[in-house]
Amino acid sequence: MLKPEIEDGEASLASPAFRADVLNGFLARPRAIPARWFYDRRGSELFEKITDLPEYYPTRVEASILRDNGAAIAARIGAGHAVVEFGSGSSAKTPLLLRAIAPAAYVPIDISGDFLRESSAALSADFPGLPVLPIEADFMRPIALPAAVADLPKLGFFPGSTIGNMIPSSAVDLLRAMRLWLDTGSLLLIGMDRLKGEDILVPAYDDAQGVTAAFNLNLLERINRELDGTIPVSAFRHRAIWNDMRARIEMHLEATEDVSFTIEGRPFSIAAGETIHTENSHKYGDRDARILLRAGGWTPIGEWTDADDRFALILAEAQAPRTAP
């Protein structure tokens, strides 16, 4: 049985939501902390390094799809949209899209404020005539778009297969929220990673250089920094596991010995071999992806993949509700 959840307490330097998720996550069984808390500045920098690793194919493949199909994607989207990117990070793939579709504005949304501001400034320099309107926010919570784009047609951009980090029910909830924020008639260009062999998937999340391990362990470092934690980070190791029944890669932090520590003075302990579940990355077949989008209120209207069908970019529309076929 789970212990009662900890409510947000006195204000601290850390985000109250981060504090609550961490404390509740350590009390839960199995222990789990939402993956969005990877992305402090250090975590964001490490993730950008991950995208350049030879084992990590999604970023390269998705960028190649945008380059190879830019004209076809632009023809389906049209010009003059406000591009709203959820979880923009460094906006590395964004210029490929912006150059193809001639947007009217760009609205990047990211939880890492410093990283967001730096990437927005760089993008403004590359596209001097384009209004760039960054929003520092957690897109898992309600978002108000800038008034400057209220009357523009919207294109949501959700690359990187970030949708795969959520369990399907949460993914559907997010897609429905995006539909509400962007409104009927809007479009969504979303990246989804395909099902493939474990021999390709596991190394993509457990690279030989140990960058993904550092990314995962940085979550514990962040807890120590922001929540006055005393977690012995060296007593944990990164693990990436393929869960075939749930069609997902799971990332865990496994204790290599019995450990006891405190977070904001609260005592915790973890036995050797026990884990903290930190991330999922669900993989979708073509029909699975379309069903997920339809469940979230989006109708697929276009799809582009690489030659090996490792990754897909899907264009979907928020069509008006229908009461009959």
C-alpha positions in Angstrom: 0.0 0.0 0.0 1.3 3.5 -0.9 1.8 6.0 1.9 -0.2 9.2 1.7 1.1 11.7 -0.7 3.2 14.6 0.5 1.6 18.0 -0.1 3.6 21.0 -1.3 5.1 22.6 1.9 7.0 25.7 2.6 8.4 27.5 -0.4 12.0 26.7 -1.3 14.5 27.4 -4.0 13.3 24.3 -5.9 10.1 24.1 -7.9 7.2 23.0 -5.6 6.2 20.6 -8.3 9.7 19.1 -8.4 9.8 18.8 -4.6 6.4 17.1 -4.5 7.2 14.7 -7.4 10.5 13.7 -5.8 9.2 13.1 -2.3 6.1 11.3 -3.5 8.2 9.3 -6.0 10.5 8.0 -3.2 7.5 7.0 -1.1 5.8 5.2 -3.9 6.3 1.5 -4.7 7.8 1.0 -7.2 9.8 4.2 -6.8 9.5 6.5 -9.8 10.2 10.2 -10.7 8.8 11.8 -13.8 11.3 12.2 -16.7 10.6 15.9 -17.1 12.8 16.6 -14.1 15.8 15.5 -16.0 15.9 18.9 -17.7 17.7 21.3 -15.5 20.5 23.1 -17.3 23.0 20.3 -16.8 20.4 17.7 -17.9 19.5 19.7 -21.0 23.2 20.0 -21.9 23.7 16.2 -21.5 20.7 15.5 -23.6 22.1 17.5 -26.4 25.2 15.4 -26.2 23.1 12.3 -26.3 21.5 13.4 -29.6 25.0 13.4 -31.2 25.9 9.9 -30.1 26.4 7.2 -32.7 24.0 4.8 -30.9 21.2 7.4 -30.6 19.5 7.3 -34.0 16.2 9.2 -33.4 17.6 12.7 -33.8 19.6 12.0 -36.9 16.8 10.1 -38.6 14.1 12.6 -37.8 16.3 15.4 -39.1 16.9 13.5 -42.3 13.1 13.0 -42.7 12.6 16.8 -42.4 15.4 17.5 -44.9 14.3 14.9 -47.4 10.6 15.7 -47.2 10.5 19.4 -46.4 8.7 20.4 -49.6 6.1 17.7 -49.2 5.5 18.6 -45.6 5.2 22.3 -46.5 2.7 21.6 -49.2 0.4 19.8 -46.7 0.8 22.5 -44.0 0.9 25.8 -46.0 2.5 29.1 -45.0 1.6 31.6 -42.3 1.2 29.4 -39.2 2.4 30.1 -35.7 4.6 27.1 -34.9 4.2 26.1 -31.3 7.0 23.7 -30.2 6.4 21.6 -27.1 9.7 20.8 -25.3 11.8 22.8 -27.7 15.2 22.2 -26.0 17.9 23.6 -28.2 15.5 23.8 -31.2 18.1 21.8 -33.2 15.6 20.4 -35.8 13.3 23.5 -35.8 15.2 25.5 -38.5 14.6 22.7 -40.9 10.9 23.1 -40.4 10.9 26.9 -40.3 12.8 27.2 -43.6 10.4 24.8 -45.3 7.0 26.3 -44.2 7.5 30.1 -43.9 5.8 30.6 -40.6 4.3 33.8 -39.2 5.7 33.2 -35.6 7.5 30.7 -33.5 6.5 29.9 -29.9 9.0 27.5 -28.2 7.9 26.0 -24.9 10.4 24.4 -22.5 10.8 23.8 -18.8 14.5 24.8 -18.7 14.4 28.6 -18.7 18.1 29.4 -19.3 18.4 26.9 -22.1 15.1 28.2 -23.6 16.3 31.8 -23.6 19.7 30.9 -25.2 18.2 28.8 -27.9 15.5 31.4 -28.7 18.1 34.1 -29.0 20.1 32.0 -31.4 17.0 31.2 -33.5 16.1 34.9 -33.6 19.5 35.7 -35.0 19.1 33.0 -37.7 15.5 34.2 -38.6 15.6 38.0 -38.0 12.2 38.6 -39.5 10.4 35.9 -37.4 8.7 36.8 -34.1 10.1 34.3 -31.5 7.9 34.2 -28.4 9.4 31.8 -25.8 7.4 30.4 -22.9 9.1 28.9 -19.9 6.6 26.2 -18.8 6.0 22.6 -18.2 3.8 21.6 -21.1 2.3 18.8 -18.9 0.4 21.6 -17.2 -2.1 24.2 -18.7 -0.5 26.7 -21.1 -1.7 30.1 -22.3 -0.3 31.0 -25.7 0.8 34.6 -26.4 -1.9 37.0 -27.5 0.2 37.9 -30.5 -0.6 34.5 -32.1 -4.2 34.3 -31.1 -5.6 35.0 -34.6 -3.0 32.9 -36.5 -3.5 29.3 -37.6 -1.5 27.0 -35.3 1.0 24.2 -36.1 2.0 22.2 -33.0 5.5 20.7 -33.4 6.3 17.8 -31.1 9.5 16.2 -32.4 11.9 13.7 -30.9 9.3 11.0 -30.0 8.8 12.8 -26.6 5.2 11.4 -26.7 6.8 8.0 -26.1 8.0 9.1 -22.7 4.4 9.0 -21.4 2.3 5.9 -20.7 -0.5 5.7 -23.3 -3.2 7.2 -21.1 -1.0 10.2 -20.2 -0.1 10.6 -23.9 -3.8 10.7 -24.9 -4.4 13.3 -22.1 -1.6 15.4 -23.4 -2.7 15.2 -27.0 -6.2 16.3 -25.9 -4.7 19.2 -24.0 -2.7 20.2 -27.1 -5.9 20.1 -29.1 -7.6 22.4 -26.6 -4.6 24.9 -26.6 -4.2 25.0 -30.4 -8.0 24.8 -31.2 -10.1 23.2 -33.9 -8.5 23.4 -37.4 -5.0 23.4 -36.0 -2.3 21.0 -37.2 0.2 18.9 -35.2 3.5 17.5 -36.6 4.7 14.9 -34.2 7.6 12.5 -34.2 7.1 8.8 -33.1 9.8 6.2 -32.8 9.0 2.8 -34.5 9.2 -0.6 -33.0 12.6 -2.3 -33.9 15.1 -4.8 -32.5 16.3 -4.8 -29.0 19.9 -4.8 -30.4 19.3 -1.3 -31.7 17.0 0.0 -29.0 19.0 -0.8 -25.8 22.4 0.8 -27.0 20.5 3.9 -27.9 19.7 4.4 -24.2 22.9 2.9 -22.8 25.7 4.3 -24.9 29.3 3.1 -24.7 30.6 6.6 -23.7 28.3 6.7 -20.6 26.6 10.0 -21.6 23.1 8.6 -21.0 24.2 7.2 -17.7 25.4 10.7 -16.6 22.1 12.1 -17.8 20.2 9.7 -15.7 22.4 10.1 -12.6 22.2 13.9 -12.9 18.6 13.6 -11.6 20.1 12.5 -8.2 22.6 15.3 -8.4 19.8 17.7 -9.0 17.9 16.4 -6.0 21.0 16.9 -3.9 21.5 20.5 -5.2 17.9 21.7 -5.1 16.4 19.7 -2.2 19.3 19.5 0.2 19.7 15.8 -0.5 22.4 13.6 0.8 22.0 10.8 -1.8 25.3 8.9 -2.4 25.2 9.2 -6.2 28.2 6.8 -6.6 26.0 4.1 -5.0 23.7 4.0 -8.1 24.1 2.8 -11.6 22.2 3.5 -14.8 20.1 0.7 -16.3 18.2 0.6 -19.7 15.8 -2.3 -20.1 13.6 -3.4 -23.0 10.1 -4.3 -21.7 8.6 -6.2 -24.6 5.2 -6.6 -23.0 4.8 -2.8 -22.8 6.8 -2.1 -26.0 9.1 0.4 -24.3 12.6 1.1 -23.1 12.7 1.7 -19.4 15.5 3.7 -17.7 16.2 3.0 -14.0 18.7 4.0 -11.4 19.7 0.9 -9.5 21.2 0.9 -6.0 24.5 -1.1 -6.0 24.5 -1.3 -2.2 22.1 -0.6 0.7 21.9 3.2 1.1 20.3 5.6 3.5 20.0 9.3 2.9 17.8 12.4 3.5 15.9 14.8 1.3 15.1 18.1 3.0 15.8 16.3 6.3 13.4 13.4 5.6 15.0 10.0 5.9 14.9 7.4 3.0 16.6 4.1 2.3 17.0 1.8 -0.7 18.2 -1.7 -0.6 20.9 -3.0 -3.0 19.2 -4.1 -6.3 16.2 -1.8 -5.9 15.6 0.8 -8.5 14.1 4.3 -9.1 12.2 4.2 -12.4 13.1 7.5 -14.2 11.9 7.2 -17.9 9.9 5.2 -20.4 10.3 5.4 -24.2 7.4 3.7 -25.8 7.8 2.5 -29.4 4.8 2.5 -31.9 3.9 0.6 -35.0 2.3 2.6 -37.7 -1.3 1.6 -36.8 -0.6 2.1 -33.1 0.6 5.6 -33.7 -2.5 6.5 -35.7 -4.8 5.1 -33.0 -3.0 7.0 -30.3 -3.5 10.3 -32.3 -7.2 9.6 -33.0 -7.7 8.9 -29.3 -6.2 12.3 -28.5 -8.5 14.1 -30.9 -6.2 14.3 -33.9 -6.9 12.9 -37.3 -3.7 11.8 -39.2 -3.5 13.4 -42.7 0.1 12.7 -43.7 3.1 10.6 -42.7 6.8 10.5 -43.6 9.4 7.9 -42.6 13.0 7.1 -43.4 14.0 4.3 -45.8 14.4 1.8 -43.0 11.1 2.8 -41.3 12.9 3.5 -38.0 11.1 6.7 -37.2 8.0 8.6 -38.4 6.8 12.2 -38.6 3.0 12.3 -38.7 0.9 15.3 -39.6 -2.5 15.4 -37.9 -5.4 17.8 -37.9 -7.8 18.9 -35.1 -10.9 18.4 -37.1 -14.3 19.6 -35.9 -16.2 16.9 -33.8 -18.6 14.7 -35.9 -21.8 13.1 -34.7 -22.1 10.8 -37.7 -19.7 8.9 -40.1 
